[in-house]
Amino acid sequence: MSSDVKYRAGARVAEVSGELIALSNQLHADPELGWQEHRSSAAVAAVLAAHGFAIEQPYLGVETAFRAVRLPAAATAFTVGFLAEYDALPGLGHACGHNLISAMSVGAALAVAAVADELGIAVEVIGTPAEEGGGGKIVLLERGAFQNLDLALMAHPAPVDVAEARPFAVTHWHVRYDGQAAHAAAYPERGVNANDAFLVAQLAIALLRQQLPAGVRVHGVQTRGGEAPNAIPERTEGRWYVRAETTEQLLELEQRVLKCFEAGALATGATLTVTPESERYAEMRTDEAALGHYRGNAVVLGRNFDVDPIAATMNRASTDMGNVSQIVNAIHPYIGVGGEASNHQPGFAAACVGAAAERTLLDGATALAWTAIDVARDRTT
């Protein structure tokens, strides 16, 4: 293998930097929610197609998923997959930086493709919709995606650099109570108050938190509480997440939280319906050797992992990449964009475009590409 292979991969990122920045900006300016990312997924796939990748879209029956493949000229010795996310947040746009994730993965794929023939590396980019609660990767995983990969990797924007992802396992629920409407002043005895049911459940959850193990999370929002103050609400709805350190712990915690929602139904006479919004997100199983390469490559690029631990907690955020990591060697490092805002704040969306974000994009693409090359070399020699 030529001694300058990583240098040439890095140079390739620089060559296509204008396209990568334009792609990131395009996604940022046109945010689309999970399962609706038609323009976003098409834009990401189009850049790869323009550079010779074969595109399969829709992929495995998912309209906004795609698979882009570039095979080496000779036999494949190692297959690397860069994962692209491009869904936005309701009301917040790209306040989790998924525009940068896509651009970094595309840049890394183009960089590795530039040296893939001499290394025997097959390069894939898998476009994965609906990470923000929809579990797009889990749907693809269940249909056979990712399982041919020797390494799956992506980098996620955060306020600061953190190498290791330690996400919570998480359950996403839609919660609904159905009661009976009635005039609140004239015929209150005829009503079954679905809003009271939600209030009882939320109070029960608040009291339960005192007895929960350290580190678990239970949180949510009520999305429908009633229509008029003089009408007893007949339907209320909400979205709730339950998080734990492991899937095993999560299964136990779910039952305790469900009893709180059942208490609301029992106290008011309303009917409870709890519907999963996706499969459970699993905890991350990190490929430590690959992560070591990423850390070293990022440091060479000037990234700094000596950060305030309080600012570094984005690495606890749940992700469906955890499910991929249960069957494929994987890493999911966080790369800093700077600034005072944190993920899922309006200010973080603003931080994911501009000069600092562009530096993050190019560093991330280069570090991912170099890491893929390092791991391929280790595991094929």
N, C-alpha and C positions, 0 to 999 in steps of 0.2 A: 504494500500500500504506500502511495506517495506520502512523503512526510508533510506536505503542505495541504493535505486534503481538507482539514478543518479551516485553514486559511481561505481556501477557495469556496468552501461552503459559506463562510462569513461574508466573503466578497459578493456572493450571489445575493444575500439579503440586502446588501447595500445597492446592488444593481436594480433590484425590483422595489426599492423602498418607496418610490413614488406611487407605485400601484398599491402597495400595502396600506399606505397612509390614506390614499383615496378610497380604498375599500372600507377601512375603518370609519372614515368620515361619512361615507354614504350610509352605512348601517346606523351610525349614531343619529343621523339626521332623519331617518325614516324608521323609527322603532316599531316593531311588531310583537304582539304577545304570543305566548306559547301555542303551538299547533297552527298558528296563522302566519308564520314567517315565510310567506311565498316569495316576496320580493327579496328578502334577505338571503334565503338559502340559494335562490337563483343567482344572486350577485356573487356570492362566495364561490359557487360552482363555476361560474363563468370565468373567473380569473384563472382557476386551475385548468379549465378546458383550453384557454388561450395559450397555456404553456404545455400542452400535450398530454394532460391527464385524461384518461377515459372516464366518463361520468355516467353513473347510474342514478337516475332521479325520475320519479320517486324511488325510494330505496326500501325494500322489504314491505311495501304497501303503505309506507308512511309518506304522505304527500310532501311534507317540508323537510324530509331527511334526504341525504344523498351520500353516495360513496364515490370517491375519486381515486383512481388507481394509476400508478406509473410503475411498470415492471422493468427490471434491469435487462440489459441486452443478453446476458448469459443467465445461468441458473440462479434462482433466488436462494440466498443463504440465510436471510434474515428479513422479516417483515415488520415494519414500524408503522404505527397508526397515530396520526395527530388528530385530536378531536376538536371540532369546532362547535361552539355554542353561539346562538345569535338571537335568542328570545329576549325581550325587554320586560320591564316591570309595569304593571298598571299604574298610570298616573305619574311615573317617575322616569320613563324612558330607559336609557342605558345607564342606570344608576348602579349597575353591578359590572359594567365594563365588558359585556359580552361582545361588543363590537371589536374590542382589542383582542379577545380570545380568538375570534375567527381570523383576524388579520395575522396574529402571531402564528397560528397553526398553518395558515397558507404559506407564510414566509418560511417557516421551518421546513415544510414539505418541498418547496421550490429549491431550498438550499441543499437538502439531502439529495433530491433528484439530480442536482448538478454533478454529484460525485457517485451516484448510485451504481453506475455500470461497473466501475472498478472495485466497488465494495460488495457487489451482489445483493444490494438492498432493494426490496420492493417497498414502495412508499404509498401509503393510503392517507386520505383525509376523509373522515366520516363526519358529515354534518348531522348534529344531534339536536333536535328541537326540544322545546318545553322543559328546560332544566328547572325553571322557577316554579316547581310544584307539580309539574305534569309527568315527570319521569320518562322523558323521551328515550334516554339511553336504556332504560329498563325494558321498554317496549321493543326496541331494536335487539337488545340482548336476548330476549325471549324468542325472537325470530331468527336467531343465529348469527347476529352481527358480532364483530370483535374477536371471535374465537379463533381465527386464523392468525392473529397478531402475536408477535414475539414481545412487543412492547407497545403500550398505549400511553400517550402523554399529552398534556396540555398545561398551559400556565394561566392563572387566573389573576386579574388585577385586584389590588388591595391598597390600603394606605401605605404599607411598608412591605419589604421583602420578608417572606417566611418560607423556608424550604419545605417543611413537612406539613401536609394536610392532615388534620386530626378531626374530621367531621363527625358530628353526631349522627347516629341512625335516627330516622325520623318517619313518622306517620302523618299523612295529610288527610284530614276528614272534612267533609261537608256535613254540617249538623242542621237538622230541621225539626221544628216542633209544629204540630198541627193541633189547633184548638177549635173554639167555636166563637164566631163574632157575635156581639150583642151591643146594644146602646149602653154606654158606660154609666149613664145617669138613670135612664128609665127602666132598663131591664138587666142590670148587672148580674143577677142570679142566673141568667140564661147563658152567660158566657163561660168559655174555658180559655183562660188568658195564656196564650203561647209566649208572650213576652215575659210574664212572670216565671215561666218554666226556664227560660234562658237565664234570668236573673238568679234563680235558685242554683242552677248549675254553675254559674260563674262564681257565686259565693262559695259553693262547695269546693271548687277547684282552688280558690284562693286559700281556703283553710287547709286543703290537702297539701299545699306547697310546703308547709312547715314540717311535714313528715316525709318529704321526698328526699332521696339520696342527693348528696352534693353533686352539682353539675348537670342534673337533668333539667329539661325545660318543658313547660306547658304554656302555650300562648295562642291567642287567636283574636278574631274580630267578629262582631255581630254585623252582618251585612243587610239584614232586614229586621226591623223591630216593630213595625206597625205602620198604619197609614194615617190615622187621625186620632187626636186625643180623646174624642168622645166615642170612639169605637174600640171595644176590647179586641186586641190583636188576635186574629185567628191563625196567623202563620208567622213564624220567625225563622231566620236562617243565619248561619255563620260558618266560618272556616277556621279550623283549629289544628294546630300542630303539636305533636308530642315527640320530644327528642330524648335520647338516652345515649350512653357511651357505646353500647353494643346492641345488636338486634335482639339478642337474648334478653337483655335488660328491658328493651323497649316493649317486648311482648308482655312482660309482667306489668309494666307501667300503664300500658293501654287499658288493661282491665280495671285498674283503679280509677282512671280518668273517666272511662265509660260509666262507672257507677255514679259519678257526679252528674253526668247528663241524665242518667236514669232517675236520679233523685228529683230533677226538675219535672220530669214527666209524672212521677209518682205524686209529688206534692200538688200538682195543678190539675191532673187528669188529661193533660195534653199527650198526644202521640209522638214519640221520638223516632226519627229516622237518621241513622248515621251511615254515610256513604263514603268509602275511600275515594280520594281524588286521583290516586296513583298507587302503584305498589310501594312498599316501604323502601326508603333509601337506606342502604347499608353503611356501616362504618368503612373507613379506608384501610386497605391492606397495601402498604407502600413497598415498592421494590427498593430496598435500602441501597443496594449497589448503584442502581440508576440514579437515585436521589443524590448520592455522593458525587457522582459525575456532574449532575446539574449544579449542585452547590459550588463545586470547583470552577465550572465554566462561568457561572454567574459572577463569581468573585473576580475572575480574569477580566470580565467586562465592566467591572467597577461597581457591581451591586454590593449592598451592605446588609448582612444578616444580624449585625449587632444593633438591635432595635429595642425600643421600649416594649416590654411584654404586654402592656395594656393596649398598645397600638397594634399588636400582632395577632389579636384574637379572631381575625377573619378566618384563620385556618380552622376554626371550629365549626364554620358554617356547613350545613348539610349539603350533599351533592349526590346526584345519581352516578357520578364517577365512582363512588364507593362500590356500587354494585358491579361495575365493570372490573374493578380491582380484585374482586373476589375470584375471578376466573382467568384474568390476564395480568401479567406483570405490568405495573402502572405507577406513574407518579402524577401529582397534581400540585406543584408548587405555586405559591403566591408571589406576585411581582408588584412592587410598589409604584404608584403613580404620584406619590407625594401629596402635599396639601393637608388641610385640616379636616376635610370631610371623610366619612367612612361609608362603606357600601350601603346601598339602599337609602341614601340621603340625596336630596336634589343636588347638593354641591359635588357629590361624587360623579354624577353624570357629567357635570361641567368639567371635572378633572380628567375625564376619559377622552378628551380631544385637546388639541393644542400641542405646543412644543414638548412639554414634559411627557405627555402621553405618547407622543411619537417616539421619543427616546426609549420609553418603556417597551413599546411595540417592537422596535428593532432589536433591543437587548433580549427580549423574550424569544423572538424568532430565532436569533442566533444561538442562545443558550440551549433551546430545545433541539435545534439541529445538531449542535456539537455533542449534546448528550446522546442523541440517537446514534451518532457515529461512534462514540466511545463504547456504548453498550454493544453495538453490533460487532465491533472489533474484539471486545472481550469474549463474546459468546460464539464467535465463529473461528477463533484461532486456537 
